Amino acid sequence: MQINPPFGYKEIVPLYKENKVRLPAPGAIPEFCKTLNAIPISYTEFSMACRDYPLVFTSGDNGKTYAAVAVLGLANGENMFLDDGAWAKGVYVPAYVRRYPFCMARVNLDKVEQADRLICVEKDFLDDQGESMFDAEGKPLPKWQPIEKLLQEYEADLERSREMCSILSDYALLEPFALQAQPKAGAAMNLTGMYRVAEKKLEFLNASQHKNLIKKGVMGRIYAHLISIDNFARLLDRKVGKAATA
């Protein structure tokens, strides 16, 4: 059995009912978030995340598939939403962060990907001195129930996000774009590898395509994404502010 860990996770293993887990302290963030300049955002998160982050699309296979992400920084390895080792107060914390150290992973048996996802945990967080998620009879304890709910809802939401990205790609609505940021002091920064919805192309869609975007709820996400692009200016302000207090 081969388990593919999500980005940022080191080594994940299936969570068994007898396992004890060292849960992160309230407000603690995964180590990988400290050097992350973008993080996946799911379908439902658009309405919350667009208030704080620029939301863009990326592709790791030259435009064959796309994923939605929230931009966290203007340079590689830069997360401008961390304050004193914690996520900035008053800012939406993406579910990708909140679910850690748990996840639902894809499993391959004999090189064939299985349809079902397996609840896993970062191996480093298994600890005999940790907390039980299930009682002696294998029934979930109260502390596990909200975690399981988050994992299941987030995984289902990621599928909706993948469907949304597929529709945007099929309708040829995504276009590459780059951004140049120029702080008052310092060298110019160039952000590349991003895609956005070409708003002008929406008027050339046929009635069936328009109807499908509305029916699937994609149209609302499109405009949340387009409005969020203005947050690049706020991201630059955040960078300048942090530099001034450094």
Secondary structure by P-SEA (a helix, b strand, c coil): cbbbbcccccbbbbbcccbbbbcccccccccccccccbbbbcccaaaaaaacccccccccccccbbbbbbbccccccccccccccccccccccccccccccbbbbbbbcccccccccccccccccccccbbbcccccccccccaaaaaaaaaaaaaaaaaaaaaaaaaaaaccbbbbbbbbbcccbbbbbbccbbbbcccccccccaaaaaaaaaaaaaaaaaaaaaaccaaaaaaaaaaaaaaac
